[in-house]
Amino acid sequence: GDIIQVERGDGLIYKYSVVESKSILLSESDKYMSTAMRSPEPGKESVTLISCTGEWSQVQGTYLSRQFVRAVLVE
């Protein structure tokens, strides 16, 4: 239910309500991308934020999980 605000270059602000926040192992994150690209609520505009999280792997040079935050446009 947290609100994410996105401001366009022309000053117009869009507000999105978070409906899902999920940490996924890096090895599984590619599979989740097809889900992340679709709106969590069919017919509603949405945004998905993706960030690195979890344990750091010196060998791979990256974090071992990805955080997916999905939100729908508030009307």
All heavy atoms as a GROMACS GRO file, in nm:
protein
  584
    1GLY      N    1   0.077  -0.120   0.000
    1GLY     CA    2   0.000   0.000   0.000
    1GLY      C    3   0.082   0.128   0.000
    1GLY      O    4   0.027   0.235  -0.011
    2ASP      N    5   0.217   0.116   0.014
    2ASP     CA    6   0.300   0.237   0.007
    2ASP      C    7   0.281   0.305  -0.128
    2ASP      O    8   0.251   0.240  -0.228
    2ASP     CB    9   0.447   0.203   0.026
    2ASP     CG   10   0.482   0.167   0.168
    2ASP    OD1   11   0.401   0.191   0.259
    2ASP    OD2   12   0.592   0.113   0.190
    3ILE      N   13   0.300   0.435  -0.132
    3ILE     CA   14   0.283   0.512  -0.255
    3ILE      C   15   0.419   0.545  -0.315
    3ILE      O   16   0.510   0.589  -0.246
    3ILE     CB   17   0.204   0.642  -0.229
    3ILE    CG1   18   0.064   0.610  -0.177
    3ILE    CG2   19   0.198   0.730  -0.354
    3ILE    CD1   20  -0.025   0.536  -0.276
    4ILE      N   21   0.431   0.522  -0.446
    4ILE     CA   22   0.549   0.561  -0.524
    4ILE      C   23   0.505   0.674  -0.615
    4ILE      O   24   0.405   0.662  -0.686
    4ILE     CB   25   0.601   0.444  -0.610
    4ILE    CG1   26   0.645   0.328  -0.521
    4ILE    CG2   27   0.714   0.491  -0.700
    4ILE    CD1   28   0.673   0.202  -0.598
    5GLN      N   29   0.578   0.785  -0.614
    5GLN     CA   30   0.548   0.897  -0.703
    5GLN      C   31   0.656   0.905  -0.811
    5GLN      O   32   0.775   0.899  -0.781
    5GLN     CB   33   0.546   1.029  -0.626
    5GLN     CG   34   0.430   1.042  -0.532
    5GLN     CD   35   0.415   1.182  -0.477
    5GLN    OE1   36   0.305   1.230  -0.471
    5GLN    NE2   37   0.520   1.248  -0.438
    6VAL      N   38   0.611   0.919  -0.935
    6VAL     CA   39   0.700   0.934  -1.048
    6VAL      C   40   0.668   1.067  -1.114
    6VAL      O   41   0.554   1.090  -1.155
    6VAL     CB   42   0.682   0.818  -1.150
    6VAL    CG1   43   0.772   0.838  -1.271
    6VAL    CG2   44   0.710   0.684  -1.083
    7GLU      N   45   0.770   1.155  -1.123
    7GLU     CA   46   0.749   1.286  -1.185
    7GLU      C   47   0.811   1.286  -1.324
    7GLU      O   48   0.929   1.255  -1.341
    7GLU     CB   49   0.812   1.396  -1.100
    7GLU     CG   50   0.787   1.534  -1.158
    7GLU     CD   51   0.838   1.646  -1.070
    7GLU    OE1   52   0.879   1.620  -0.956
    7GLU    OE2   53   0.836   1.762  -1.117
    8ARG      N   54   0.730   1.322  -1.422
    8ARG     CA   55   0.778   1.334  -1.560
    8ARG      C   56   0.853   1.465  -1.577
    8ARG      O   57   0.847   1.553  -1.493
    8ARG     CB   58   0.661   1.330  -1.658
    8ARG     CG   59   0.590   1.199  -1.660
    8ARG     CD   60   0.485   1.186  -1.766
    8ARG     NE   61   0.443   1.308  -1.835
    8ARG     CZ   62   0.355   1.314  -1.932
    8ARG    NH1   63   0.298   1.203  -1.975
    8ARG    NH2   64   0.322   1.427  -1.988
    9GLY      N   65   0.922   1.477  -1.687
    9GLY     CA   66   0.997   1.598  -1.717
    9GLY      C   67   0.911   1.722  -1.727
    9GLY      O   68   0.958   1.834  -1.706
   10ASP      N   69   0.782   1.705  -1.760
   10ASP     CA   70   0.693   1.820  -1.772
   10ASP      C   71   0.625   1.854  -1.639
   10ASP      O   72   0.537   1.940  -1.634
   10ASP     CB   73   0.586   1.795  -1.880
   10ASP     CG   74   0.495   1.678  -1.849
   10ASP    OD1   75   0.509   1.616  -1.742
   10ASP    OD2   76   0.409   1.648  -1.934
   11GLY      N   77   0.666   1.786  -1.531
   11GLY     CA   78   0.611   1.816  -1.399
   11GLY      C   79   0.489   1.734  -1.359
   11GLY      O   80   0.447   1.738  -1.245
   12LEU      N   81   0.432   1.660  -1.453
   12LEU     CA   82   0.316   1.576  -1.421
   12LEU      C   83   0.360   1.463  -1.329
   12LEU      O   84   0.462   1.398  -1.352
   12LEU     CB   85   0.256   1.520  -1.549
   12LEU     CG   86   0.122   1.448  -1.538
   12LEU    CD1   87   0.015   1.540  -1.480
   12LEU    CD2   88   0.077   1.398  -1.674
   13ILE      N   89   0.285   1.440  -1.222
   13ILE     CA   90   0.320   1.338  -1.123
   13ILE      C   91   0.219   1.225  -1.129
   13ILE      O   92   0.098   1.247  -1.126
   13ILE     CB   93   0.325   1.398  -0.981
   13ILE    CG1   94   0.436   1.504  -0.973
   13ILE    CG2   95   0.347   1.290  -0.877
   13ILE    CD1   96   0.440   1.580  -0.843
   14TYR      N   97   0.272   1.103  -1.136
   14TYR     CA   98   0.190   0.982  -1.133
   14TYR      C   99   0.212   0.915  -0.998
   14TYR      O  100   0.325   0.906  -0.950
   14TYR     CB  101   0.228   0.886  -1.244
   14TYR     CG  102   0.189   0.933  -1.381
   14TYR    CD1  103   0.272   1.015  -1.456
   14TYR    CD2  104   0.068   0.894  -1.436
   14TYR    CE1  105   0.235   1.058  -1.582
   14TYR    CE2  106   0.030   0.936  -1.563
   14TYR     CZ  107   0.114   1.018  -1.635
   14TYR     OH  108   0.078   1.061  -1.759
   15LYS      N  109   0.103   0.866  -0.937
   15LYS     CA  110   0.113   0.796  -0.809
   15LYS      C  111   0.074   0.651  -0.828
   15LYS      O  112  -0.027   0.620  -0.892
   15LYS     CB  113   0.022   0.861  -0.705
   15LYS     CG  114   0.066   1.000  -0.667
   15LYS     CD  115  -0.025   1.059  -0.561
   15LYS     CE  116   0.018   1.201  -0.529
   15LYS     NZ  117  -0.066   1.261  -0.426
   16TYR      N  118   0.155   0.563  -0.771
   16TYR     CA  119   0.134   0.420  -0.780
   16TYR      C  120   0.128   0.361  -0.639
   16TYR      O  121   0.204   0.401  -0.551
   16TYR     CB  122   0.248   0.352  -0.857
   16TYR     CG  123   0.260   0.397  -1.000
   16TYR    CD1  124   0.330   0.511  -1.034
   16TYR    CD2  125   0.200   0.324  -1.102
   16TYR    CE1  126   0.342   0.553  -1.166
   16TYR    CE2  127   0.211   0.365  -1.235
   16TYR     CZ  128   0.282   0.479  -1.266
   16TYR     OH  129   0.293   0.519  -1.396
   17SER      N  130   0.041   0.264  -0.619
   17SER     CA  131   0.026   0.196  -0.491
   17SER      C  132   0.092   0.058  -0.500
   17SER      O  133   0.060  -0.022  -0.590
   17SER     CB  134  -0.122   0.180  -0.456
   17SER     OG  135  -0.137   0.108  -0.337
   18VAL      N  136   0.184   0.031  -0.408
   18VAL     CA  137   0.256  -0.097  -0.408
   18VAL      C  138   0.161  -0.210  -0.373
   18VAL      O  139   0.086  -0.204  -0.276
   18VAL     CB  140   0.374  -0.094  -0.308
   18VAL    CG1  141   0.440  -0.232  -0.298
   18VAL    CG2  142   0.476   0.011  -0.349
   19VAL      N  143   0.162  -0.314  -0.458
   19VAL     CA  144   0.078  -0.432  -0.434
   19VAL      C  145   0.162  -0.558  -0.411
   19VAL      O  146   0.108  -0.660  -0.367
   19VAL     CB  147  -0.024  -0.455  -0.548
   19VAL    CG1  148  -0.123  -0.341  -0.556
   19VAL    CG2  149   0.048  -0.475  -0.680
   20GLU      N  150   0.292  -0.550  -0.442
   20GLU     CA  151   0.377  -0.666  -0.422
   20GLU      C  152   0.522  -0.622  -0.408
   20GLU      O  153   0.570  -0.536  -0.481
   20GLU     CB  154   0.365  -0.762  -0.542
   20GLU     CG  155   0.451  -0.886  -0.530
   20GLU     CD  156   0.440  -0.974  -0.653
   20GLU    OE1  157   0.503  -0.941  -0.755
   20GLU    OE2  158   0.367  -1.074  -0.646
   21SER      N  159   0.591  -0.682  -0.313
   21SER     CA  160   0.735  -0.664  -0.296
   21SER      C  161   0.794  -0.800  -0.269
   21SER      O  162   0.757  -0.866  -0.173
   21SER     CB  163   0.764  -0.568  -0.180
   21SER     OG  164   0.904  -0.548  -0.166
   22LYS      N  165   0.884  -0.844  -0.359
   22LYS     CA  166   0.931  -0.982  -0.353
   22LYS      C  167   1.081  -0.987  -0.382
   22LYS      O  168   1.128  -0.927  -0.478
   22LYS     CB  169   0.854  -1.062  -0.458
   22LYS     CG  170   0.887  -1.208  -0.466
   22LYS     CD  171   0.806  -1.274  -0.575
   22LYS     CE  172   0.668  -1.303  -0.521
   22LYS     NZ  173   0.595  -1.402  -0.598
   23SER      N  174   1.154  -1.058  -0.296
   23SER     CA  175   1.296  -1.083  -0.318
   23SER      C  176   1.312  -1.218  -0.385
   23SER      O  177   1.256  -1.318  -0.339
   23SER     CB  178   1.370  -1.081  -0.184
   23SER     OG  179   1.508  -1.103  -0.205
   24ILE      N  180   1.386  -1.220  -0.496
   24ILE     CA  181   1.402  -1.342  -0.574
   24ILE      C  182   1.551  -1.366  -0.598
   24ILE      O  183   1.626  -1.272  -0.629
   24ILE     CB  184   1.328  -1.330  -0.709
   24ILE    CG1  185   1.180  -1.310  -0.681
   24ILE    CG2  186   1.354  -1.449  -0.799
   24ILE    CD1  187   1.090  -1.314  -0.799
   25LEU      N  188   1.593  -1.491  -0.583
   25LEU     CA  189   1.732  -1.525  -0.609
   25LEU      C  190   1.770  -1.485  -0.751
   25LEU      O  191   1.690  -1.499  -0.845
   25LEU     CB  192   1.755  -1.675  -0.591
   25LEU     CG  193   1.744  -1.729  -0.449
   25LEU    CD1  194   1.756  -1.881  -0.449
   25LEU    CD2  195   1.850  -1.667  -0.360
   26LEU      N  196   1.893  -1.438  -0.766
   26LEU     CA  197   1.943  -1.397  -0.897
   26LEU      C  198   1.923  -1.507  -1.001
   26LEU      O  199   1.883  -1.481  -1.114
   26LEU     CB  200   2.090  -1.358  -0.886
   26LEU     CG  201   2.161  -1.316  -1.013
   26LEU    CD1  202   2.092  -1.194  -1.074
   26LEU    CD2  203   2.307  -1.288  -0.986
   27SER      N  204   1.948  -1.631  -0.961
   27SER     CA  205   1.935  -1.744  -1.054
   27SER      C  206   1.792  -1.765  -1.102
   27SER      O  207   1.769  -1.828  -1.205
   27SER     CB  208   1.987  -1.872  -0.987
   27SER     OG  209   1.914  -1.900  -0.869
   28GLU      N  210   1.693  -1.711  -1.030
   28GLU     CA  211   1.551  -1.726  -1.066
   28GLU      C  212   1.491  -1.597  -1.124
   28GLU      O  213   1.379  -1.597  -1.173
   28GLU     CB  214   1.470  -1.767  -0.943
   28GLU     CG  215   1.513  -1.899  -0.882
   28GLU     CD  216   1.488  -2.017  -0.974
   28GLU    OE1  217   1.380  -2.022  -1.035
   28GLU    OE2  218   1.578  -2.102  -0.986
   29SER      N  219   1.566  -1.488  -1.115
   29SER     CA  220   1.509  -1.357  -1.151
   29SER      C  221   1.473  -1.344  -1.299
   29SER      O  222   1.375  -1.279  -1.333
   29SER     CB  223   1.600  -1.243  -1.106
   29SER     OG  224   1.725  -1.250  -1.172
   30ASP      N  225   1.551  -1.407  -1.387
   30ASP     CA  226   1.518  -1.400  -1.530
   30ASP      C  227   1.381  -1.461  -1.558
   30ASP      O  228   1.304  -1.410  -1.639
   30ASP     CB  229   1.624  -1.469  -1.615
   30ASP     CG  230   1.748  -1.384  -1.636
   30ASP    OD1  231   1.744  -1.263  -1.603
   30ASP    OD2  232   1.848  -1.438  -1.684
   31LYS      N  233   1.349  -1.572  -1.490
   31LYS     CA  234   1.219  -1.635  -1.508
   31LYS      C  235   1.105  -1.545  -1.462
   31LYS      O  236   0.996  -1.549  -1.517
   31LYS     CB  237   1.212  -1.766  -1.429
   31LYS     CG  238   1.300  -1.875  -1.482
   31LYS     CD  239   1.281  -1.999  -1.396
   31LYS     CE  240   1.399  -2.092  -1.408
   31LYS     NZ  241   1.390  -2.203  -1.314
   32TYR      N  242   1.132  -1.463  -1.359
   32TYR     CA  243   1.027  -1.377  -1.303
   32TYR      C  244   1.002  -1.253  -1.390
   32TYR      O  245   0.900  -1.188  -1.377
   32TYR     CB  246   1.064  -1.335  -1.160
   32TYR     CG  247   0.952  -1.269  -1.087
   32TYR    CD1  248   0.844  -1.344  -1.040
   32TYR    CD2  249   0.951  -1.132  -1.065
   32TYR    CE1  250   0.738  -1.283  -0.974
   32TYR    CE2  251   0.846  -1.071  -0.998
   32TYR     CZ  252   0.741  -1.147  -0.953
   32TYR     OH  253   0.637  -1.088  -0.888
   33MET      N  254   1.094  -1.221  -1.479
   33MET     CA  255   1.081  -1.100  -1.561
   33MET      C  256   0.952  -1.096  -1.642
   33MET      O  257   0.891  -0.991  -1.658
   33MET     CB  258   1.201  -1.083  -1.654
   33MET     CG  259   1.328  -1.042  -1.581
   33MET     SD  260   1.312  -0.888  -1.490
   33MET     CE  261   1.297  -0.772  -1.624
   34SER      N  262   0.906  -1.210  -1.694
   34SER     CA  263   0.782  -1.210  -1.773
   34SER      C  264   0.663  -1.170  -1.684
   34SER      O  265   0.570  -1.104  -1.730
   34SER     CB  266   0.758  -1.345  -1.839
   34SER     OG  267   0.742  -1.447  -1.741
   35THR      N  268   0.666  -1.209  -1.557
   35THR     CA  269   0.562  -1.167  -1.462
   35THR      C  270   0.577  -1.019  -1.431
   35THR      O  271   0.479  -0.944  -1.429
   35THR     CB  272   0.572  -1.249  -1.332
   35THR    OG1  273   0.549  -1.386  -1.364
   35THR    CG2  274   0.471  -1.202  -1.228
   36ALA      N  275   0.699  -0.976  -1.408
   36ALA     CA  276   0.726  -0.836  -1.370
   36ALA      C  277   0.686  -0.738  -1.481
   36ALA      O  278   0.653  -0.623  -1.453
   36ALA     CB  279   0.873  -0.818  -1.335
   37MET      N  280   0.686  -0.783  -1.605
   37MET     CA  281   0.653  -0.696  -1.718
   37MET      C  282   0.503  -0.677  -1.734
   37MET      O  283   0.459  -0.586  -1.805
   37MET     CB  284   0.714  -0.752  -1.846
   37MET     CG  285   0.865  -0.741  -1.845
   37MET     SD  286   0.950  -0.823  -1.983
   37MET     CE  287   0.849  -0.787  -2.123
   38ARG      N  288   0.422  -0.762  -1.670
   38ARG     CA  289   0.276  -0.750  -1.677
   38ARG      C  290   0.224  -0.678  -1.553
   38ARG      O  291   0.281  -0.687  -1.445
   38ARG     CB  292   0.212  -0.888  -1.686
   38ARG     CG  293   0.239  -0.962  -1.814
   38ARG     CD  294   0.154  -1.089  -1.824
   38ARG     NE  295   0.160  -1.172  -1.705
   38ARG     CZ  296   0.245  -1.272  -1.684
   38ARG    NH1  297   0.337  -1.299  -1.774
   38ARG    NH2  298   0.240  -1.343  -1.574
   39SER      N  299   0.112  -0.612  -1.568
   39SER     CA  300   0.050  -0.546  -1.454
   39SER      C  301   0.002  -0.652  -1.355
   39SER      O  302  -0.056  -0.753  -1.395
   39SER     CB  303  -0.069  -0.461  -1.499
   39SER     OG  304  -0.133  -0.403  -1.386
   40PRO      N  305   0.023  -0.627  -1.225
   40PRO     CA  306  -0.027  -0.722  -1.125
   40PRO      C  307  -0.179  -0.720  -1.115
   40PRO      O  308  -0.239  -0.812  -1.060
   40PRO     CB  309   0.038  -0.675  -0.995
   40PRO     CG  310   0.076  -0.534  -1.018
   40PRO     CD  311   0.098  -0.519  -1.165
   41GLU      N  312  -0.241  -0.616  -1.172
   41GLU     CA  313  -0.387  -0.607  -1.176
   41GLU      C  314  -0.428  -0.579  -1.321
   41GLU      O  315  -0.412  -0.467  -1.369
   41GLU     CB  316  -0.438  -0.498  -1.082
   41GLU     CG  317  -0.410  -0.530  -0.935
   41GLU     CD  318  -0.466  -0.426  -0.839
   41GLU    OE1  319  -0.551  -0.344  -0.880
   41GLU    OE2  320  -0.422  -0.428  -0.723
   42PRO      N  321  -0.474  -0.681  -1.392
   42PRO     CA  322  -0.507  -0.666  -1.534
   42PRO      C  323  -0.594  -0.543  -1.560
   42PRO      O  324  -0.687  -0.514  -1.486
   42PRO     CB  325  -0.582  -0.795  -1.566
   42PRO     CG  326  -0.528  -0.895  -1.469
   42PRO     CD  327  -0.504  -0.816  -1.343
   43GLY      N  328  -0.557  -0.471  -1.665
   43GLY     CA  329  -0.632  -0.353  -1.704
   43GLY      C  330  -0.587  -0.225  -1.636
   43GLY      O  331  -0.635  -0.117  -1.668
   44LYS      N  332  -0.495  -0.234  -1.539
   44LYS     CA  333  -0.445  -0.115  -1.470
   44LYS      C  334  -0.300  -0.090  -1.511
   44LYS      O  335  -0.220  -0.183  -1.525
   44LYS     CB  336  -0.450  -0.133  -1.318
   44LYS     CG  337  -0.589  -0.126  -1.261
   44LYS     CD  338  -0.583  -0.114  -1.111
   44LYS     CE  339  -0.722  -0.092  -1.053
   44LYS     NZ  340  -0.715  -0.070  -0.908
   45GLU      N  341  -0.269   0.039  -1.531
   45GLU     CA  342  -0.130   0.077  -1.558
   45GLU      C  343  -0.047   0.043  -1.435
   45GLU      O  344  -0.094   0.050  -1.322
   45GLU     CB  345  -0.120   0.227  -1.587
   45GLU     CG  346  -0.194   0.269  -1.712
   45GLU     CD  347  -0.127   0.217  -1.838
   45GLU    OE1  348  -0.003   0.207  -1.843
   45GLU    OE2  349  -0.201   0.184  -1.932
   46SER      N  350   0.080   0.006  -1.459
   46SER     CA  351   0.164  -0.032  -1.346
   46SER      C  352   0.309   0.006  -1.369
   46SER      O  353   0.349   0.045  -1.480
   46SER     CB  354   0.155  -0.183  -1.322
   46SER     OG  355   0.212  -0.254  -1.430
   47VAL      N  356   0.386  -0.008  -1.263
   47VAL     CA  357   0.530   0.014  -1.270
   47VAL      C  358   0.595  -0.096  -1.185
   47VAL      O  359   0.538  -0.142  -1.086
   47VAL     CB  360   0.568   0.154  -1.217
   47VAL    CG1  361   0.535   0.171  -1.071
   47VAL    CG2  362   0.715   0.186  -1.243
   48THR      N  363   0.712  -0.142  -1.230
   48THR     CA  364   0.790  -0.240  -1.154
   48THR      C  365   0.929  -0.184  -1.132
   48THR      O  366   0.996  -0.144  -1.228
   48THR     CB  367   0.800  -0.374  -1.228
   48THR    OG1  368   0.669  -0.428  -1.247
   48THR    CG2  369   0.883  -0.475  -1.150
   49LEU      N  370   0.970  -0.178  -1.007
   49LEU     CA  371   1.104  -0.134  -0.971
   49LEU      C  372   1.186  -0.258  -0.937
   49LEU      O  373   1.137  -0.347  -0.868
   49LEU     CB  374   1.100  -0.041  -0.851
   49LEU     CG  375   1.006   0.079  -0.860
   49LEU    CD1  376   1.004   0.155  -0.729
   49LEU    CD2  377   1.044   0.168  -0.975
   50ILE      N  378   1.310  -0.263  -0.986
   50ILE     CA  379   1.396  -0.377  -0.961
   50ILE      C  380   1.528  -0.326  -0.906
   50ILE      O  381   1.588  -0.233  -0.961
   50ILE     CB  382   1.423  -0.457  -1.091
   50ILE    CG1  383   1.292  -0.497  -1.157
   50ILE    CG2  384   1.510  -0.579  -1.062
   50ILE    CD1  385   1.307  -0.549  -1.298
   51SER      N  386   1.573  -0.389  -0.797
   51SER     CA  387   1.698  -0.348  -0.733
   51SER      C  388   1.775  -0.471  -0.688
   51SER      O  389   1.718  -0.579  -0.667
   51SER     CB  390   1.668  -0.259  -0.613
   51SER     OG  391   1.788  -0.212  -0.556
   52CYS      N  392   1.905  -0.455  -0.672
   52CYS     CA  393   1.989  -0.561  -0.618
   52CYS      C  394   1.972  -0.568  -0.467
   52CYS      O  395   1.955  -0.466  -0.401
   52CYS     CB  396   2.136  -0.535  -0.649
   52CYS     SG  397   2.171  -0.526  -0.825
   53THR      N  398   1.978  -0.689  -0.412
   53THR     CA  399   1.964  -0.708  -0.268
   53THR      C  400   2.030  -0.840  -0.229
   53THR      O  401   2.075  -0.916  -0.314
   53THR     CB  402   1.816  -0.705  -0.225
   53THR    OG1  403   1.808  -0.701  -0.082
   53THR    CG2  404   1.738  -0.822  -0.276
   54GLY      N  405   2.032  -0.868  -0.100
   54GLY     CA  406   2.085  -0.996  -0.052
   54GLY      C  407   2.234  -0.994  -0.031
   54GLY      O  408   2.297  -0.889  -0.016
   55GLU      N  409   2.291  -1.113  -0.033
   55GLU     CA  410   2.433  -1.132  -0.006
   55GLU      C  411   2.517  -1.091  -0.127
   55GLU      O  412   2.480  -1.116  -0.242
   55GLU     CB  413   2.457  -1.280   0.026
   55GLU     CG  414   2.598  -1.314   0.062
   55GLU     CD  415   2.616  -1.463   0.090
   55GLU    OE1  416   2.515  -1.532   0.118
   55GLU    OE2  417   2.729  -1.509   0.081
   56TRP      N  418   2.632  -1.028  -0.101
   56TRP     CA  419   2.726  -0.990  -0.207
   56TRP      C  420   2.813  -1.110  -0.244
   56TRP      O  421   2.864  -1.179  -0.157
   56TRP     CB  422   2.815  -0.876  -0.161
   56TRP     CG  423   2.924  -0.842  -0.257
   56TRP    CD1  424   3.055  -0.877  -0.248
   56TRP    CD2  425   2.913  -0.768  -0.380
   56TRP    NE1  426   3.126  -0.830  -0.355
   56TRP    CE2  427   3.040  -0.763  -0.438
   56TRP    CE3  428   2.806  -0.707  -0.445
   56TRP    CZ2  429   3.064  -0.698  -0.558
   56TRP    CZ3  430   2.831  -0.642  -0.565
   56TRP    CH2  431   2.958  -0.638  -0.620
   57SER      N  432   2.829  -1.136  -0.372
   57SER     CA  433   2.917  -1.242  -0.420
   57SER      C  434   3.040  -1.178  -0.484
   57SER      O  435   3.029  -1.116  -0.591
   57SER     CB  436   2.846  -1.330  -0.524
   57SER     OG  437   2.941  -1.416  -0.587
   58GLN      N  438   3.152  -1.194  -0.417
   58GLN     CA  439   3.277  -1.140  -0.472
   58GLN      C  440   3.311  -1.209  -0.604
   58GLN      O  441   3.358  -1.145  -0.697
   58GLN     CB  442   3.391  -1.161  -0.370
   58GLN     CG  443   3.519  -1.090  -0.408
   58GLN     CD  444   3.504  -0.938  -0.403
   58GLN    OE1  445   3.435  -0.883  -0.318
   58GLN    NE2  446   3.567  -0.871  -0.496
   59VAL      N  447   3.284  -1.338  -0.612
   59VAL     CA  448   3.313  -1.415  -0.734
   59VAL      C  449   3.233  -1.364  -0.852
   59VAL      O  450   3.286  -1.345  -0.962
   59VAL     CB  451   3.285  -1.566  -0.710
   59VAL    CG1  452   3.298  -1.645  -0.839
   59VAL    CG2  453   3.378  -1.621  -0.603
   60GLN      N  454   3.101  -1.342  -0.832
   60GLN     CA  455   3.015  -1.297  -0.941
   60GLN      C  456   3.016  -1.145  -0.958
   60GLN      O  457   2.972  -1.094  -1.060
   60GLN     CB  458   2.871  -1.345  -0.918
   60GLN     CG  459   2.857  -1.495  -0.931
   60GLN     CD  460   2.715  -1.541  -0.908
   60GLN    OE1  461   2.650  -1.498  -0.814
   60GLN    NE2  462   2.667  -1.628  -0.996
   61GLY      N  463   3.062  -1.074  -0.856
   61GLY     CA  464   3.067  -0.928  -0.863
   61GLY      C  465   2.930  -0.864  -0.859
   61GLY      O  466   2.908  -0.758  -0.919
   62THR      N  467   2.836  -0.929  -0.789
   62THR     CA  468   2.700  -0.876  -0.780
   62THR      C  469   2.633  -0.933  -0.656
   62THR      O  470   2.683  -1.025  -0.592
   62THR     CB  471   2.617  -0.910  -0.905
   62THR    OG1  472   2.494  -0.837  -0.901
   62THR    CG2  473   2.589  -1.059  -0.918
   63TYR      N  474   2.516  -0.875  -0.623
   63TYR     CA  475   2.435  -0.930  -0.515
   63TYR      C  476   2.360  -1.052  -0.567
   63TYR      O  477   2.330  -1.062  -0.687
   63TYR     CB  478   2.338  -0.825  -0.461
   63TYR     CG  479   2.410  -0.717  -0.384
   63TYR    CD1  480   2.453  -0.601  -0.446
   63TYR    CD2  481   2.436  -0.733  -0.249
   63TYR    CE1  482   2.522  -0.503  -0.376
   63TYR    CE2  483   2.504  -0.636  -0.177
   63TYR     CZ  484   2.546  -0.522  -0.241
   63TYR     OH  485   2.614  -0.425  -0.170
   64LEU      N  486   2.327  -1.144  -0.479
   64LEU     CA  487   2.271  -1.272  -0.520
   64LEU      C  488   2.119  -1.276  -0.528
   64LEU      O  489   2.061  -1.381  -0.556
   64LEU     CB  490   2.322  -1.384  -0.428
   64LEU     CG  491   2.474  -1.403  -0.433
   64LEU    CD1  492   2.517  -1.514  -0.338
   64LEU    CD2  493   2.520  -1.433  -0.575
   65SER      N  494   2.052  -1.163  -0.503
   65SER     CA  495   1.906  -1.157  -0.515
   65SER      C  496   1.866  -1.026  -0.582
   65SER      O  497   1.944  -0.932  -0.589
   65SER     CB  498   1.840  -1.164  -0.376
   65SER     OG  499   1.865  -1.289  -0.316
   66ARG      N  500   1.742  -1.025  -0.627
   66ARG     CA  501   1.682  -0.904  -0.684
   66ARG      C  502   1.552  -0.877  -0.610
   66ARG      O  503   1.474  -0.969  -0.584
   66ARG     CB  504   1.655  -0.918  -0.834
   66ARG     CG  505   1.781  -0.936  -0.918
   66ARG     CD  506   1.870  -0.814  -0.913
   66ARG     NE  507   1.990  -0.829  -0.992
   66ARG     CZ  508   2.109  -0.864  -0.944
   66ARG    NH1  509   2.123  -0.891  -0.815
   66ARG    NH2  510   2.214  -0.872  -1.022
   67GLN      N  511   1.526  -0.750  -0.582
   67GLN     CA  512   1.401  -0.708  -0.517
   67GLN      C  513   1.311  -0.652  -0.626
   67GLN      O  514   1.350  -0.561  -0.700
   67GLN     CB  515   1.429  -0.601  -0.411
   67GLN     CG  516   1.310  -0.565  -0.328
   67GLN     CD  517   1.272  -0.676  -0.230
   67GLN    OE1  518   1.358  -0.747  -0.180
   67GLN    NE2  519   1.144  -0.687  -0.203
   68PHE      N  520   1.192  -0.709  -0.639
   68PHE     CA  521   1.092  -0.663  -0.735
   68PHE      C  522   0.981  -0.595  -0.656
   68PHE      O  523   0.921  -0.657  -0.567
   68PHE     CB  524   1.034  -0.779  -0.813
   68PHE     CG  525   1.129  -0.840  -0.913
   68PHE    CD1  526   1.223  -0.934  -0.873
   68PHE    CD2  527   1.123  -0.805  -1.046
   68PHE    CE1  528   1.310  -0.991  -0.963
   68PHE    CE2  529   1.211  -0.862  -1.139
   68PHE     CZ  530   1.304  -0.956  -1.096
   69VAL      N  531   0.954  -0.469  -0.686
   69VAL     CA  532   0.843  -0.396  -0.624
   69VAL      C  533   0.747  -0.360  -0.736
   69VAL      O  534   0.783  -0.288  -0.829
   69VAL     CB  535   0.893  -0.269  -0.551
   69VAL    CG1  536   0.776  -0.192  -0.493
   69VAL    CG2  537   0.993  -0.306  -0.441
   70ARG      N  538   0.624  -0.411  -0.726
   70ARG     CA  539   0.523  -0.388  -0.830
   70ARG      C  540   0.412  -0.301  -0.773
   70ARG      O  541   0.366  -0.321  -0.661
   70ARG     CB  542   0.468  -0.522  -0.879
   70ARG     CG  543   0.580  -0.610  -0.935
   70ARG     CD  544   0.534  -0.749  -0.968
   70ARG     NE  545   0.446  -0.746  -1.084
   70ARG     CZ  546   0.356  -0.837  -1.110
   70ARG    NH1  547   0.335  -0.937  -1.029
   70ARG    NH2  548   0.282  -0.826  -1.218
   71ALA      N  549   0.370  -0.203  -0.852
   71ALA     CA  550   0.270  -0.107  -0.806
   71ALA      C  551   0.175  -0.072  -0.920
   71ALA      O  552   0.214  -0.074  -1.037
   71ALA     CB  553   0.338   0.018  -0.753
   72VAL      N  554   0.052  -0.038  -0.884
   72VAL     CA  555  -0.050   0.001  -0.984
   72VAL      C  556  -0.085   0.148  -0.969
   72VAL      O  557  -0.077   0.205  -0.860
   72VAL     CB  558  -0.177  -0.086  -0.973
   72VAL    CG1  559  -0.147  -0.230  -1.011
   72VAL    CG2  560  -0.239  -0.078  -0.836
   73LEU      N  561  -0.122   0.207  -1.082
   73LEU     CA  562  -0.156   0.348  -1.085
   73LEU      C  563  -0.277   0.377  -0.998
   73LEU      O  564  -0.377   0.306  -1.003
   73LEU     CB  565  -0.185   0.390  -1.230
   73LEU     CG  566  -0.205   0.539  -1.257
   73LEU    CD1  567  -0.079   0.618  -1.224
   73LEU    CD2  568  -0.245   0.559  -1.402
   74VAL      N  569  -0.266   0.482  -0.917
   74VAL     CA  570  -0.377   0.527  -0.833
   74VAL      C  571  -0.456   0.629  -0.914
   74VAL      O  572  -0.399   0.724  -0.968
   74VAL     CB  573  -0.325   0.592  -0.702
   74VAL    CG1  574  -0.439   0.647  -0.621
   74VAL    CG2  575  -0.243   0.492  -0.623
   75GLU      N  576  -0.586   0.611  -0.922
   75GLU     CA  577  -0.668   0.702  -1.004
   75GLU      C  578  -0.720   0.818  -0.925
   75GLU      O  579  -0.732   0.818  -0.808
   75GLU     CB  580  -0.781   0.624  -1.065
   75GLU     CG  581  -0.726   0.516  -1.157
   75GLU     CD  582  -0.834   0.442  -1.230
   75GLU    OE1  583  -0.930   0.506  -1.276
   75GLU    OE2  584  -0.822   0.320  -1.243
   0.00000   0.00000   0.00000
